[in-house]
Amino acid sequence: MIDLARLRDAFRAHYGGEPRLFRAPGRVNLIGEHTDYNDGFVLPMAIDREVVVAAAARDDRRVRAFSLDLDAAVEFDLDRPGPKRRGSWLDYLEGVAQALEATGVRLTGAELAITSDVPVGAGLSSSAALEVAAGMALTSVSRANVGKLDLALAGQRAEHDYVGINCGIMDQFTSALARAGHALLIDCRSLEWRDIPLSTSHARVVICDSHVKHELAISAYNTRRAECESGVKLLNKILPDIRALRDVSTADFRRHEAQLPDRVRRRCRHVITENERTLAAANALSVNDFDVMGRLMCASHASMRDDYEISCEELDTLVEIAMTVNGVYGARMTGGGFGGCTVNVVARDALDRFREVVVSGYRTAARKAPTLYVSEAADGASEVRFPGSKKNS
């Protein structure tokens, strides 16, 4: 849990005065991987780890930010955009500010102090949480009326323009709009969503961090997106009404898949079948059918491993070990791939055994211990008050 008093004291030490506080959570995707940028369906939940930004307005157009976790400071001028894709956390801050400005939002300068307990590099969307929390902080101290969906879209634009990742909307959307006790079924084309109750009375969501991140992640992500777009162009010659892979049914794909090169065919097969699994999983969760949910998660992992080729030995090992534990409904890698985390649905009475077996088994296989997080489904972004006060939403 983040120490809000420490954050406030750090703000006072750097800038003086009293800040307002804004938070946005990380997320874990239960199912629906690499479907978002294909106009498909995803089923994430916000986790109970978050980025918190302390903020106060300036009377000019400069933004200064200090990270408690990195013990580092950056600054930028809203009137003189800096270079893009510097590979620094400054990209996320300036990116979201410039994305908001590009939509007509007039921001004032600001003083920011930032801290987070979302693991970085674990595939739990620490960057989206930073973008959404910073966007809410900047707009709020500027007295700009910006909705949460627009904050999410600004975060996505920051990733595209300033970070260099052609991500879909899922991460920022979940960080901004999630509801405690629920997963979100998001239609990534229409941006309509439905809250799906996520009961933890009999089962819990457990995230296992492999502590592995392979360097292929960013380039491979953009390559997978290009391969999907190639598949749409080829299939569009046969199915002229399709705009994205979400428009292709499994039956149509099976009829025409031979027209696609092998690699493109496998990429498309993952996305098309993953959309079906995601819709089925939302239905299963809504009636607490964890058996069906678990089977869909395992099928999703196999598809990402074999067809989308974004898993890795460490993630496969974590999934295999998890599925040996009696009481585990399902396990799969989650996030962009090539490292990061698995997500597991585990019966409550099997949690202790799950921890024991997974930690021991992974340490033996990978020569390192995983970190496990048992997470509730949390609320999306909000303003918070200091300890002892109520939270603003």
C-alpha positions, 0 to 999 in steps of 0.5 A, a space after each residue: 500500500 502506498 504511503 500517502 503521507 510520504 508522498 505529500 512530504 516529498 511534494 512539500 520538500 520539493 515544491 512547497 505548498 499543499 498538493 492534491 492526490 490522484 491515483 490510477 491502478 494497474 491492470 491484469 487481463 483475465 483473457 483476450 490478449 492482443 485482440 484490442 488492436 484488432 477491434 476485438 474483445 478483452 476482459 481485464 480487471 484493475 488490480 489493487 496496485 496503483 500509481 499516485 500523483 501529487 499535483 499543484 498548478 503553476 502560473 506558467 506552462 512548465 511541468 516539473 515532475 519528481 519520482 520518489 521511486 526513481 529519485 529522479 526529476 524531469 521537466 518540460 514546457 507545454 509550449 515547446 514539445 520535446 523530442 519523442 521516444 527518448 526511452 524515459 518516463 518523461 515520454 509518458 508524462 509529456 506524451 499524455 500532456 501533449 495528447 490532451 492539448 491536441 484535443 483542445 484541452 488547455 493545461 496550466 503548468 504543474 508540479 508533480 510528485 509520483 510514486 507507484 507500487 505497480 511492478 514495472 516490466 511485469 505486464 501489469 500496465 504500470 505505464 498506463 497507470 502513470 498516463 491516466 493518473 498524470 492525465 487526471 492530475 494535469 487536467 484537474 489542477 488546470 480546471 479542465 473538465 475531461 472525462 475518464 474515457 478521454 483520459 484513456 484515449 490520451 494515454 493511448 495516444 501518448 504510447 503511439 506518439 511518444 513511446 512508440 508502441 502501437 497499443 490498443 486501448 485496453 490498458 488505459 481504459 481499464 485503469 481509468 474506468 474499472 469498477 471494484 469487484 468487477 471485470 470489464 468486458 470491453 468492445 475495443 471497436 465501439 468502446 462500449 463496456 459491461 461490468 462483469 461481477 467477479 466473485 471472490 467468495 470461492 476463487 481468487 485471482 493470483 498474478 505470478 511475476 516471472 521476473 523475466 522480460 525479454 528484449 523482443 517485447 516491443 518490436 515483436 508487439 508491433 510486428 504482430 500488429 502488422 501481421 494481423 493487418 496483413 491478414 485482414 487485407 488478404 481476407 478482405 479480398 474474399 470477405 469484402 465486408 470485414 474491417 478487422 479480425 473481429 469481423 471474421 467468424 471462426 467458420 469463415 476463417 476455417 473456410 478461407 485460412 488456406 489463402 493466408 501464409 502460414 505465419 499470418 494464418 496462425 496470428 489470425 487464428 489466435 485473434 479470431 478464436 481469442 475473441 470467442 473465448 473472451 465472450 464465453 469467459 464473460 458469460 462464465 464469470 457472470 454465473 460464477 462458472 470457474 470451471 469453464 473460465 479456467 478451461 478457456 484460460 488454458 486454451 488461451 495460453 496454448 493459442 498464445 504459445 503456439 499460434 501467436 508465439 508470444 509466450 516464453 519458457 518461463 511463462 510456460 513453466 509457470 502455467 504448467 506448474 500451476 495446473 498441477 495444483 488441485 484447485 487451480 481452475 485455469 492459468 495463462 500468460 497475460 500482457 504483451 508477452 515474452 516475459 512478465 506475468 501469468 494470471 491464475 484463478 485459484 480456489 480459495 482453499 487451494 491458495 496456500 498449496 498453490 503458493 508452495 508448489 509454484 514458488 518451489 517449482 519455479 525456483 527449481 526450474 528457473 533458478 529464481 523465485 516468482 513474486 505472487 500477488 493475490 489481487 482484488 478487482 479495484 476501482 479505476 482512476 480517482 482523486 484521493 484525500 489524505 489518510 483519514 479522509 474520504 476518497 473522491 471519485 
